[in-house]
Amino acid sequence: MNLPYSWLQELLPDAPPLQETVDLLASIGLGVEQVFTRPAAPAGVVVARITEVAAIEGSDHLLRATVDDGEQTHTVVTGAPNTRVGLLTAFARPGTTLPGAGFTVEVRDMMGVPSEGVLCSPKELDLYDYAGGLIAFSEDTPLGRELCELWPEETVIELELTPNRADAFSVLGVARDLAAKLGVDYKHPAHGLDQGDTGTEDNLRVVIDDPEGCPRFTLRLIEEVSVAPSPIWLQRRLASLGLRPRNNIVDVTNYVTFELGQPSHAYDRADLVDNTIVVRRANEGETLVALNEAALEFSSADLLITTPSSEDTSGDGTVPIGVAGVIGGLHHSVKADTTAVALEVAHFEPVTIRKTAKRLGLSTDAHYRFERGVDPNLPPAASARAAHLIAELGGGRLHPGLTDVGRAKTPETIDFRPSRVAFLVDIDVPAEQQRRYLEALGCRVEVVGDDHWQVTAPTWRFDLGIEEDLVEEVARLHGYDHIPTTLPAMHFVPEGDDATHRKLRDLLVGLGFQETINYVFTSDDELAKTAAPEAQVKLLNPQSAERSVLRTALYPSLLGVARVNRSAERLALFEVGRVFVEEEQERLGLLMNGLWAGGGWLEAREVDFFVFKGIVERFAATLGAEVRLEPATHPMLHPGVNATLFWQDEAIGMIGQIHPEIAAAYELPPTFVAELDLPLAPGPIGFREIQRQPYAERDLAIVAPRDVPYARIADMITEAAGGYLVWLEPFDLYEGAQIAAGQRSVAVRLRFRHPERALRDAEVDADMQQIVTALAAAGYDIRD
Amino acid sequence: MHEKMRDEALEEIAAAASLPELQEVRVKYLGKKGLITQQLKGLGALSPDERKTVGQQINAVKTEVSEAVEKRRAALEREALNRKLEQERVDVTLPGTELPVGGLHLLTLVTNRLTDVFRSLGYDVVSGPELEDEYHNFDALNTPDWHPARDLQDTFWTTDGRLLRTHTSPMQVRYMEAHTPPFKIVVPGKVFRNEAVDVTHEAMFHQLEALVVGERITMGDLKGAIDEMATALFGPGTKTRLQPSYFPFVEPGAEFAIWWRNPRSGEEEWLELGGCGMVHPNVFKAVGYEGVTGFAFGFGIERLALVPYGIPDIRYFFGGDLRVLEQFRGAL
């Protein structure tokens, strides 16, 4: 919320200098986003009146205006639609630089007419954002005056208010809170004003159909109004709030919204059929064209302001003229020829307003305040403030009556223990001082017992409901900087689990892998393109189609990173992240391609499957775990370089070469990936006595069909060998002329050892014979 | 006569240019049929008196020649070794065998540093789901459906009515549901906001959440925890500041900042970090806790990486460009 500093000073004459005020605001929880300056009107622009308007031959929209700047008249060519005789507006003389237009005014010939200056729009003057017509001044604006004298610069404090502090969404609210902090008085702009007499008949009638949604509704009649531009001081304040001034009625309602935090709405009384307003819930499908010209369609939860109509077909006999607490209707608001205004100042229930605004996609100054909570007892005072100001500015006559339906709200009391401040916040604030703080905030304090008060919060403090809220208020005014620095005394022994998989990450870094962190968002397309499982979780409100579902695998992200870095000679990447399959699953993804070792002047070793597998095995071995691969058919992998990975005998993921078609789509060389479920089970740790007996070594070459995996042969050997086989490793593979086509020779080295004594040759030979027999039984040959 | 032989032998030993040549000389004089050996064998023909005298002379010559051979052998061996070493000389300035070099992501480095700090303070480090339900992300954290505070956190909803957690705070609830106080935990993790992405905003980022619950935890303890963290991160003398703020799941609530020297600008300034406060009674009610108090605080990890390193764009973190990611290796 924008807070013009001069306005704050008006309500809080004791406001400290700007920077001190800014620091104080932050210290009481009214966060300051920034302080900025709204510029003054540019020098060289004067207040002038249009005295004649004539068409220019040959132009369909340009006009020749004669302008009186108080000293002399000038001829000016303008195309502004609101050009009219009598208008008081801004005239820029030649030589004036218009900041909002970016040019310097000079005498120019336009359509054969010499234009001796420029009539300005607010945007050209850089006063507020409106370029649709000339700026318009009220009749009391002094002709010929330099505009920058009437419209000086303004310092604006932009507050970033938390949603609980609805009470501070106004100049009054901020002044009130600062006054409490400073221990000084503030001025309430509505104090002492005549609020109208509910006993005086004004012929207005309000029916509240839904007292829960609308606990309070007031109407004040202002007659003999003439709609005109607002005076400059008011326009300037609205502009510094970021609003566009319109006329002396609408501007006042906006002004009071920001001044007191109470939204209001002015109806043209002529539009209230039978002078009657009915507040009711909407019928499904009812419609209204709003002030912002949006066509709204309502659902039955929406709260409407309506007036009787014979056109109504819904059975209520009334048609909408506004959306309660959100926005008015276009056709029932103040118009140029409005002569009598019925001013609505009401209170609406926050959740109703919030839901309606959200559903309609509307965000207005009114709804913003109502959904956070406006002082429910403020309407009569705010009505008086707005009505008096309209009467003052519009030359209108205030009706002495007030139509006021509903009741004042009686706030509930909160049980409060002053000792709780020290207990929770650990600051020592004497009870008397606590009481002063609470009373300065508008609370009523009643001492009912030892360390027991009953505190009644003011109706503008929606956020005060429980004892802790009051503790915060005391601490806030006392100052959070008094909070000491202590350490909790407790007995707690952490479990110490490695929840962030730190060991694993560090190990991978040591193995040469670079960590990446990638989006959990992806698209159905990307999942399909990478043959990943279909998305299980889709976003209802994605930012884009590319980020519309949650990933089901990590490797597509890693492929994306590889593509980003495809000019790199070598890639070794990992990610620890979550995927969203049947359940949310934490995983480790690995990717390698390009060179493994060497390159340049040294012999190069490219990453291939066995380099990759070797690294994964080394990784597992460092964690004391065993891995085993089984040929598999994972769709994203090369059909021939494709495996399921077993970690400590449990299938936890896949490993292999990315399918060449997918690699091609990502413009990648042969690329190897693995993806494993986390956490990884650690291997067993324990002591075994060192084996001191020598081993006996034997070699064996087995010829088997080439599609028989080595693991099957190794298993067969291990099973047949008996207990002395302690080590087995392949050392040569051969396919070619010396053996039959489709066959492969696997040469293995075996080591046998007895735990306590040397093995006799005969014993080893017997084991070897069993192995050979088993292999032969499987149909495999032994090469000599 | 012996002297002549000795002189010749020593001359030939000195002249031997290689180990084989030296061996030849050795054999010539000391071998089974060597000249000196022959002389010794010839002693038998002499009289006992002569034998004794001549024997001593020849043995002296033999010793002298043997020593000269060994000395020469050592010299030749050293020369051979030196030649070999010279041949084995490499150009140490040539590049070594390249292997991939790994590194942690900067955000992991920052997270590690933070979890180190809290582990040393006796906190447990826990993690929780990123795909959350409305109850844990909002309702149990005193943020019911109608609450305007929900607007503070633009939420990614899923078509099945779940959501991506908007903060790490749902783990407060999950942890409390499964544990009994007292405890001290921190929760690092990813969070998600449906906000327009720009240089300082990402749809996905990381937070660290702390929760401490016990019989009588105070806001002083909260200030203390933040102070300890700030000191561990930025060194002794680091100041911290609490200012009133609002988060539905704490009361009293605050936001906290750390007074630090920005390493880039050299300026001392407040680094606004995150939100904190005393756990709201409604949160304790939601998990069935009674008679305890607690504090919680949370903040964005990206900020602690962006600001000190002067990284201009938050989108670098998840862009996967190794030219960015590799720069932080040394921080391990």
Interface residues (C-beta under 8 A of the other chain):
Chain A: A26 S27 I28 G29 G31 T162 P163 N164 R165 P350 V351 R354 K355 E371 R372 F423 L424 V425 D426 I427 D463 I466 E468 D469 V471 E472 A475 R476 Y480 D481 I483 P484 T485 T486 L487 P488 A489 M490 H491 F492 P494 E495 G496 D497 D498 A499 T500 R502 R505 D506 L508 V509 G510 L511 G512 F513 Q514 E515 T516 I517 N518 Y519 V520 F521 V537 K538 L539 L540 N541 P542 Q543 R547 L550 S557 G560 V561 V564 N565 A568 R570 L571 A572 R578 F580 E584 M592 L595 W596 A597 G598 G599 G600 W601 L602
Chain B: L94 P95 T97 E98 L99 P100 V101 G102 G103 L104 H105 L107 T108 T111 N112 T115 R119 G122 Y123 D124 V125 V126 S127 P129 E130 L131 W146 H147 P148 A149 D151 L152 F156 W157 T158 T159 D160 R162 L164 P182 F183 K184 P188 K190 F192 N194 V197 A203 M204 V212 G214 E215 R216 I217 T218 M219 G220 D221 L222 K223 G224 A225 D227 E228 R241 L242 Q243 P244 S245 Y246 P248 E251 P252 G253 A254 E255 M278 H280 P281 T293 F317 F318 G319 G320 D321 L322 L325 E326 L332
